[in-house]
Amino acid sequence: MKRSTIILTIIFLAFAIVSCKSKKEQNLPDEVESILEEIEDLPQGTADPKKVFSIEQGYVKYRNLAAGQEMTREWWFDDYGKKQFEDNFMTIMGQKAGGYTLVLDGFRYTWSYDESEGSKMKFYSSAATDYENISAKDKERYGIEKHGYEEVAGKRCLKVTVEKPMKATVWVWESIPLKTVSSFGGQEVIMEAIEISTSTESSKFELPAGVNFVES
């Protein structure tokens, strides 16, 4: 399965919005459904296929702004992205609302804070997309343009715009998007890193006790 680091980040933003709603309200926007249908045809990375990202491990804390709501994403990864853990949440009336995602041993697990049941599905990854050396074919096919370098959270990032399958501007460091600006339903959606570390916490990459995962 071919996946683009940038496009998957945009899709994450939509899932982040959905994850903060109640289970009865969890319907993906039509825009996201159409993007998911195109995942199979996204550009392939040119780096080592064993590496999802260009650095071995790290931690990034993001602030997400969407539809007037502010969300936080804390993300840890190890083994070049083969292991990942996310905590996505909003603070409502002083209380955290959200859930977790764990990528481990080729599977993706998701569960909410207050649920004893979660989901499990096969996780497909590809090599990190090297936007420094993107092919002319992919540049034309997806409307990819490079716009020099800008600093985000203290890191020198390549600024890239993408036209297809949806428009977005992304600032990329070591194959990791540190800032993304896109639009869903006419609303601007912004994800921006506010804290970065090249170390991680090994205890994050463990399945939680007391949660039953149903495979789909």
PELINHU-V973581 format. One record per helix or strand. SS is the DSSP state (A for helix, B for strand). FROM is the first residue (numbers start at 1). TO is the last residue. If there is no record, write none. Layout:
{{SS,FROM,TO} {SS,FROM,TO}}
This chain:
{{A,5,19} {A,23,25} {A,30,37} {A,39,41} {B,58,66} {B,69,78} {A,79,81} {B,83,92} {B,95,104} {B,107,112} {B,117,122} {A,131,133} {A,136,142} {B,145,152} {B,155,162} {B,168,173} {B,176,184} {B,187,197} {A,202,204} {B,212,215}}
